[in-house]
Amino acid sequence: MPPPASESPSVNSTAEPVSALDHLSCSVCDRNHEADTLQALSTCCSRPLLARYDLERVAQTVTPQRAAARPFDLWRYAELLPVGSGEHRLRLGSGGTPLLATPRLGTELGLPRLRIKDESLNPTASFKARGLGMAVSRAAELGVRRLAIPSAGNAAGAAAAYAAAAGLPVDVFMPADVPALFRTECEVLGASVHLVDGLITDCGARVRAGVEEHGWWDLSTLKEPYRLEGKKTMGYEIWQQCEGRLPDTILYPTGGGTGLIGIWKAFAELRALGWLPADAVLPRMVAVQSSGCAPIVRAFERGDVEATAWVDAATIADGLRVPAAVGDRLILEAIRESGGTAIAVDDAAMIAEARRAASRTGVFPAPEGAACMAAARQLRASGWLREHDDVLVLNTGSGLKYAHLWEA
Ligand SMILES: Cc1ncc(COP(=O)(O)O)c(C=O)c1O
């Protein structure tokens, strides 16, 4: 049995650290929910649940220096993650990705301090490995027997890999037009692959049916609380890699928005821990979407607190083809609280920018990552970004999986 989540974090630097997870809270009304049983959306508002930790105790028992001496991977900040004990922490090498200076691309864009956090180096070649590594580890710890996930491709691959590591069966549902490699990857990793005529929302409906019928555990974005915790680790890494001096602006390619919400949650926790000064200026968070599917951009521009579903969503960036995000309120809150913005870019700009960025940096970005670079160009041209801003873009995946986009 895992130790209870409320057990004191380890004070022995050689022992496996113990999670300080305390409870879950509803992201709308703040009501508490138990953290040591399986939880999906909040029972009060049917909205995402957020993991809450005993931060005071962590601050007393761990220092940033001690955490920094641990391996640079997903589990470095284990006290601040939900998995109770070391035996359940699945390790495929997720996290610990490089933060790269990009002098050639940056100078060309008029942003000489531009940096890329290159998430394509994660297992299964995308940042989805962080969220699924966390969610599958925690699901296994809580006794889940069968997993299911709707996905645009990258999340399915990551779920398949971690399910294989955990020895759990997983059903993955992807739109039928998903690039072939995503399907092959899942099959080879042992997942049961289902192709659905429609979008990720239609895939989600198929998963929901399986939850009712077969008792599958639904790993959909933000419908369980722990993928977010895995994505949060990007925020901790950015803080550490920037030696506590956070960038002025972070650009994130937003589908369901877990990365943006997670990074923002990490900064709030760092402040509460006292690891960031209370008056530290936090980065402006920018949600980047495709002009063929931009529900968050539209809601942001209208001043809405929630986003309405985008009709006829279409973009080559499969990860951005999310017409309705369950975390819409949280995404919009993070953008507004941070003084950020939301911006849509065209598919053609993504392709052009991917080629340009790859040949100027050596990083071959997924179209979603390239969308951030195209957005940086647009925001610099409009003057929203200034020349000496310290700008960080997330390259969330590898261009290698999208071979069909690069054929001339
Ligand atoms: C490469 C890539 N970038 C970005 C995203 C969007 O991630 P999120 O849904 O967490 O916003 C996805 C989602 O599939 C993706 O695969």
PDBQT file of the ligand as one rigid body, heavy atoms in Angstrom, charges set to zero:
ROOT
HETATM    1  C1  LIG A 501       2.555  18.880 -29.794  1.00  0.00    +0.000 C 
HETATM    2  C2  LIG A 501       1.363  19.415 -29.030  1.00  0.00    +0.000 A 
HETATM    3  N1  LIG A 501       1.397  20.691 -28.621  1.00  0.00    +0.000 NA
HETATM    4  C3  LIG A 501       0.363  21.240 -27.948  1.00  0.00    +0.000 A 
HETATM    5  C4  LIG A 501      -0.782  20.518 -27.672  1.00  0.00    +0.000 A 
HETATM    6  C5  LIG A 501      -1.889  21.170 -26.891  1.00  0.00    +0.000 C 
HETATM    7  O1  LIG A 501      -1.812  20.709 -25.573  1.00  0.00    +0.000 OA
HETATM    8  P1  LIG A 501      -2.978  21.021 -24.537  1.00  0.00    +0.000 P 
HETATM    9  O2  LIG A 501      -4.165  20.249 -25.027  1.00  0.00    +0.000 OA
HETATM   10  O3  LIG A 501      -2.497  20.517 -23.236  1.00  0.00    +0.000 OA
HETATM   11  O4  LIG A 501      -3.185  22.472 -24.573  1.00  0.00    +0.000 OA
HETATM   12  C6  LIG A 501      -0.865  19.170 -28.088  1.00  0.00    +0.000 A 
HETATM   13  C7  LIG A 501      -2.058  18.383 -27.804  1.00  0.00    +0.000 C 
HETATM   14  O5  LIG A 501      -2.317  17.353 -28.376  1.00  0.00    +0.000 OA
HETATM   15  C8  LIG A 501       0.247  18.607 -28.781  1.00  0.00    +0.000 A 
HETATM   16  O6  LIG A 501       0.232  17.336 -29.182  1.00  0.00    +0.000 OA
ENDROOT
TORSDOF 0
